Every structure is written in C-alpha cells, then in structure tokens.
C-alpha cells in the first residue's frame, strides 16, 4: 500500500460506538470536511467496538457523498467484529476496509 498521506484527511473515530446518539454528529462532521473541499478521507476506526445499522447507513451516506465529489473513502483500524458486519452488509464493496493489526 503506497499512499501519499498529504492527499488524505485522516479522521480518528473517538467514540467506541457508532449508534443513533453519535451518528448525526459524526456524519455532519465528515460532511463539513467534504464540503470544505477535502474529498479523500481515511476514517480510523481503531477505537470503535460497536456499530449499529444506523451507523452502517451513515457510513454509506458519507461514502456516497464523497464519491459524488470524485473522492474516496477508506476505513482503517477496523476490529474483527466490525469487519464481519461490514462484510455482511457488503460495505467492503463500497469502500476499502483495512483490519486492525493486533
């Protein structure tokens, strides 16, 4: 993997859950970054341990918005449990998902 990190905006997820309480704030934060002109986004999910269906929907909405601007989204630091959820929901076909190395 050879990425020029100057081209990406890295967002570190600080919450351990992406649920209904957090999802709107998180989506608005990422969308504001995209609206500000940054459309190559890496979201570090290494602190995330639980994601609801609303959280998955939010990630899909974020990915769609980024793609409309010609950008890309990558998820890094994904724990095994969340990786399985992303695979079951086929999110890994929408955006690359990189597993957290133990």
C-alpha positions as CSV (number, residue, x, y, z in Angstrom):
1,X,0.0,0.0,0.0
2,X,1.6,3.3,-1.1
3,X,-0.4,6.3,-0.2
4,X,0.7,9.9,-0.3
5,X,-0.8,11.0,3.0
6,X,-0.7,14.7,2.1
7,X,-3.6,13.9,-0.2
8,X,-5.8,12.5,2.5
9,X,-7.7,13.9,5.5
10,X,-7.5,11.4,8.4
11,X,-10.4,11.3,10.9
12,X,-10.0,9.4,14.1
13,X,-13.2,8.0,15.5
14,X,-13.0,8.8,19.2
15,X,-16.3,7.1,20.2
16,X,-16.4,3.3,21.0
17,X,-19.8,3.1,19.4
18,X,-21.4,4.5,16.3
19,X,-25.1,4.4,17.3
20,X,-28.1,6.7,17.0
21,X,-26.7,9.1,19.6
22,X,-23.4,9.7,17.8
23,X,-24.3,9.1,14.1
24,X,-25.7,12.5,13.2
25,X,-22.8,14.4,14.8
26,X,-20.2,12.2,13.1
27,X,-21.9,12.4,9.7
28,X,-22.2,16.2,9.9
29,X,-18.6,16.5,10.9
30,X,-17.3,14.4,8.0
31,X,-19.7,16.1,5.5
32,X,-18.4,19.5,6.6
33,X,-14.9,18.4,5.8
34,X,-16.0,17.2,2.4
35,X,-18.0,20.4,1.8
36,X,-14.8,22.2,2.7
37,X,-13.0,20.7,-0.3
38,X,-11.3,17.6,1.2
39,X,-12.7,14.5,-0.6
40,X,-10.1,11.9,0.1
41,X,-10.9,10.7,3.5
42,X,-9.5,8.0,5.8
43,X,-11.5,7.2,8.8
44,X,-9.6,5.4,11.6
45,X,-12.0,3.1,13.4
46,X,-9.5,1.6,15.8
47,X,-11.4,2.9,18.8
48,X,-14.7,1.7,17.6
49,X,-16.1,-1.5,19.1
50,X,-19.7,-1.4,18.2
51,X,-21.7,-0.1,15.2
52,X,-25.4,-0.1,14.8
53,X,-27.3,-0.4,11.5
54,X,-27.8,3.3,11.7
55,X,-24.0,3.7,11.9
56,X,-23.6,1.5,8.8
57,X,-26.2,3.6,7.0
58,X,-24.2,6.7,8.0
59,X,-21.0,5.3,6.6
60,X,-22.8,4.5,3.3
61,X,-24.2,8.1,3.1
62,X,-20.8,9.5,3.8
63,X,-19.2,7.3,1.1
64,X,-21.9,8.3,-1.4
65,X,-21.3,12.0,-0.7
66,X,-17.5,11.6,-1.1
67,X,-17.9,9.6,-4.3
68,X,-20.2,12.3,-5.8
69,X,-17.3,14.8,-5.4
70,X,-14.9,12.4,-7.2
71,X,-13.2,11.5,-3.9
72,X,-12.5,8.3,-2.0
73,X,-13.1,6.8,1.5
74,X,-11.0,4.3,3.3
75,X,-11.7,2.7,6.7
76,X,-8.6,1.7,8.7
77,X,-8.1,0.1,12.0
78,X,-11.3,-2.0,11.8
79,X,-11.6,-4.6,14.5
80,X,-12.6,-8.2,13.5
81,X,-16.2,-7.9,14.7
82,X,-16.9,-4.7,12.8
83,X,-15.1,-6.1,9.8
84,X,-17.5,-9.0,9.8
85,X,-20.5,-6.6,10.0
86,X,-19.1,-4.5,7.1
87,X,-18.6,-7.7,5.1
88,X,-22.1,-9.0,5.8
89,X,-23.6,-5.7,4.7
90,X,-21.3,-5.6,1.7
91,X,-19.9,-2.2,2.8
92,X,-16.5,-3.6,1.9
93,X,-17.6,-3.5,-1.8
94,X,-18.3,0.3,-1.4
95,X,-15.1,1.4,0.2
96,X,-11.8,-0.4,1.2
97,X,-11.7,-1.7,4.8
98,X,-8.4,-2.4,6.5
99,X,-8.3,-4.6,9.5
100,X,-6.8,-3.5,12.8
101,X,-3.5,-5.3,13.3
102,X,-3.2,-6.8,16.8
